[in-house]
Amino acid sequence: MTALITRDELKAAIETGSVTVLDTLGGEYYAEQHLPGAVELVPADVDARAPALLPDRDAAIVTYCSNTACGNSGQVADRLTALGYTNVRKYREGIQDWVEADLPTESA
């Protein structure tokens, strides 16, 4: 089971630049809005893109998707862990929680 991160912890990590944030929704959802600095990585692309996108397997990584009902963030986190990434956490509440808290987002 992937460790979780709270909204406040994630906000602080983004502000200090100490985390790589992965948007696991991708496509139009990513283009429309994503967390600041987030990189798109959907479950189907993890094996192919992770080595180049995330070369440091010990770096802090956070996955998120739309909300608690969305499974993408857990799938990506689990796959990264299986590939040897050691510091992966999941923002379970997702972008819905982030937006409802009036925090900033970006668009492509």
C-alpha positions, 0 to 999 in steps of 0.5 A, a space after each residue: 500500500 502506497 503511503 499518503 500525503 495530505 494537501 498541506 504537505 503536498 502544497 509545501 513540497 510543491 512550494 519548495 520544489 522538493 517533489 515531482 508531482 505526477 498527474 495520472 489522468 492525462 490527456 484532456 484532463 491534464 491539458 485542462 488543469 493540473 497541479 502546479 508543475 505536475 507531469 503527465 504519467 498515465 498507468 499505461 505509460 509508466 514502464 516506458 516513460 518512468 526511467 527517463 522521466 524519473 531517473 532518481 529512484 530515491 526522489 520524492 514522487 507524489 501521484 494524484 488523479 481526480 478524487 478518492 474514487 479514481 484508481 489511476 494514482 494508486 496504479 501508477 504509485 504501485 507500478 513505480 514502487 514495483 520498478 524500484 522507486 523508494 519514495 512514492 506517495 499518493 494524494 488520495 483526494 486528488 485535484 478535486 480536493 485541491 481545486 475546492 481548497 482554492 489552490 492554484 492549478 495550471 493548464 497546458 
